[in-house]
């Protein structure tokens, strides 16, 4: 059985919502997905994801034409 809910962490504890508590009687497996987590030093910087979220706007930008993309002489 899989149950999904959101909870806040208070002093390292996560409270199971009241309406779900009766469903958990034995040991459970917990998977934590941190919401809106700030990047840590261990995570590599992902420039592609950053640019997708925040594209650079350039008024003078002109995309390559199809022929220019495949031209090996440029």
C-alpha positions in Angstrom: 0.0 0.0 0.0 1.2 3.5 -0.8 -0.1 6.6 0.9 1.0 10.1 -0.1 0.7 13.2 2.1 2.6 16.4 2.9 3.9 17.2 6.4 6.1 19.7 8.1 9.2 18.6 10.1 9.1 19.7 13.7 12.3 19.0 15.7 13.1 16.2 13.4 9.6 14.6 13.7 7.0 14.1 11.0 3.4 13.7 12.1 1.2 11.3 10.2 -2.2 12.9 9.6 -4.9 11.9 12.0 -7.1 10.3 9.3 -4.3 8.0 8.2 -2.9 6.8 11.6 -5.1 3.8 11.9 -3.7 2.4 8.6 -0.2 2.1 10.1 0.2 -0.6 12.7 3.5 -2.3 11.8 6.8 -1.1 10.5 6.6 1.3 7.5 9.1 2.3 4.8 9.5 6.1 4.6 10.7 7.9 1.5 11.4 11.6 1.9 11.2 14.1 -0.9 12.4 17.5 0.1 10.1 20.2 -1.3 11.8 23.5 -2.4 15.2 22.4 -1.1 18.1 24.7 -1.6 21.0 23.2 -3.5 23.7 21.8 -1.3 27.4 21.9 -2.1 27.2 18.2 -2.9 24.9 18.7 -5.8 26.6 19.7 -9.1 25.4 22.9 -10.7 23.0 22.2 -13.5 23.2 25.1 -15.9 20.7 23.6 -18.4 18.0 23.3 -15.8 18.8 26.8 -14.6 18.5 28.3 -18.1 15.3 26.4 -18.8 13.8 28.0 -15.7 15.4 31.4 -16.3 16.2 31.9 -19.9 18.6 34.7 -20.9 16.8 37.4 -22.8 18.8 39.1 -25.6 17.1 41.6 -27.9 19.7 40.9 -30.6 19.4 37.2 -30.6 18.9 35.5 -33.9 18.6 31.7 -34.0 20.6 29.8 -36.6 18.9 28.7 -39.8 18.7 25.0 -40.5 21.5 25.2 -43.0 23.7 27.1 -40.6 23.2 24.5 -37.9 24.7 21.7 -40.1 27.3 23.8 -42.0 30.7 22.5 -40.9 32.5 25.5 -42.5 31.3 28.2 -40.0 
